[in-house]
Amino acid sequence: MIKHPFDDFGTNLFSETVMKERLPHPIYKKWKTAIHKEDALDQTTADAIAHAMKNWAMEKGATHFTHWFQPLTGTTAEKHDSFIEPGEYNQPISRFSGKSLIKGEGDASSFPSGGLRATFEARGYTYWDCTSPAFLRDNVLCIPTIFVSYNGETLDKKAPLLKSVEAISKQATRIVNLFKDKDIRRVTPMLGLEQEYFLIDKDLYLKRRDLTHTGRTLFGSMPPKSMDIRGHYFGSIPSRVQAFMKDVNEELWKLGIYAKTEHNEVAPCQFEIAPIFNDCNIAIDQNLIMMDVLKKKAEKHGMACLLHEKPFQGVNGSGKHNNWSLVTDDGQNLLEPGDRPHENIRFLLFVCAIIRAVDTYPELLRMGASCYGNDYRLGADEAPPAIISICMGDELETILRKLKNGEHELKNEIETTPYAIANLSYVPKDTSDRNRTSPFAFTGNKFEFRMVGSSRSASTTNIVLNTIVADSLHDIANQLQDLKYIDDIRKKALDICRDILQKHHRILFSKDGYSQEWKQEAQKRGLANIPHYVNSISSFMDEKTIAMFERNQVYNKVELQARVDILIEEYRKSVKVEVLTLLDISKKEILPALLKEIKFYTDSKNSLGIAHSFYDDKIQTLLDKLEKLHTQQELLDEKMRNRSTYPDNIEKAMYLNHEVLPQMHVLRTIIDEIEDELSKERYPFPTYDDMFMSMQ
């Protein structure tokens, strides 16, 4: 009998099915009540789960366990401990207690804390997230956990995410039950994360210090063929990449991750992988696992996986499209409009709550979706602009416009006549197209937030999205809660929708988000345009933001200030590494290569003993490039030294953004011009053409 890869699905996941098989039924039931927050886990239950988890892991070859957590670095962290301990007579035994399962200790001072912990206050604690299943990687049992300080401040991204999930569940459940669904106990934000990435040959990657140090190319002239023909998009997947994808899929399937879709993306060497929707918390855990699997499997196949938002200038960058919806515990998608959306008042109410949330906190969403690297992608005719807007599609926008204007007949007049194709009797036509230029678009029964960068955890994005929508729903629920009759609730709900649309309709836009006209129109509407990520970080400390997070019990003011400090510091360090790397390469490798080229043409002219304008022109061109290179190096050096005159970290970050980065881009332009002038044998780096062709 032939073994199929699907046969191993979930074999490395300590799933609910495994727990049900291995745990005594009373223990399993206690765990179920704990994950639904109906009771707490006691020591006996924890010990029983830990014992079953250890036995399962060791049967599969595990020797160690780790509390797998998400510190404020934007990635994941783990410390491995073995199951082995000395027995009564000093013989080796395996042991894993409930205490070890639930709680671990790490060095909090070594992770970013934004001043929440002093260096000498080293203790940080990890606590088991019993809602996210444990899994096996490389003979290590990985236990998803939160990470908090000795005094309880959150030092990670998972703890506030779980709080935001709880906040939106509470408020959404209130509203659903006001519409007489009395059996609903919780509402879960569901998430589908599309992950884009680049692959290049590992040997070429290692020869580019800009890539190894920063994750992106800091210089590189465009090749004759890049994205002009766009033949790569959805094209036949190269066999080398296909073998890599096969390994990735099999690894993810063993971990219980439904890796569903894979294809070539628009740019050369760019690809995408997308799983099936899952609970928001678990989906983010799985995406972080997926990113790690992509990088490690690429290395085994002699490739490098680039997760940076913009590894190559001049071609499309990579995003992590955040497909978000709300689903009740009995399976109702609250963003499903149904066949008659104009009559689906509950749906319209949730949509209007989201519209108000997005229009009230656009700067916060811009910040939550980004990092420094995303600045090179947003608004570059490949990703949404840095202006937050919502596309609802023609049908729903017509309904919402009528509702805003107080019209009683909300039905949309747009016809959706089916059309015939070949021997098919008909093909149903959608009521709206997919707007790829919209940062926040309704796509049938979910919202797709397309601004999110590819390199980072999607936690902050969804912490923000869950909490701002929870806050909007809280206000709506308060307005409806005293009404007793369903007809009164429905009438009041429409009044609330109308009021929201009259105040926040400016955020709705369904046309070309790339156009210059939209930028002008957005400015007239008063919508924020934030092209630079660093300018959005301070939104975390706006008074309305602090109040919103505190009343939903997701962050307090101290935790928000800490995150601002961490993000500013991270931005400064990212820019610093890039600038110093470019300066070092330009001085130690680009300049010597240019001098060799000048010498080559000078020697050739002298050895031939002839006067020809070609040689004179070529030598002069190279000498001009040499002068420009030296001048721009000196200017960038000087600007970097001047940053020390700004003692305040925020001011220093702004100086880097407004003064240093433009100068770095000028130096890059000169280096790219030099590349075009140098012969292949004297250019010391793999070119864009080399790297793009390496995956063919």
PyMOL commands that set and color helices and strands:
alter all, ss='L'
color gray80, all
select helices_A, chain A and resi 5-8+16-22+25-35+43-59+98-102+108-110+158-178+202-206+209-214+239-254+280-300+341-343+345-360+362-368+372-376+394-404+459-480+486-507+516-525+533-541+543-551+557-608+613-645+649-677+688-693
alter helices_A, ss='H'
color red, helices_A
select strands_A, chain A and resi 13-14+64-68+80-82+84-86+92-94+103-107+123-128+134-137+140-149+187-201+259-264+270-275+278-279+303-306+320-328+390-391+419-421+424-427+440-442+447-449
alter strands_A, ss='S'
color yellow, strands_A
deselect
rebuild
show_as cartoon
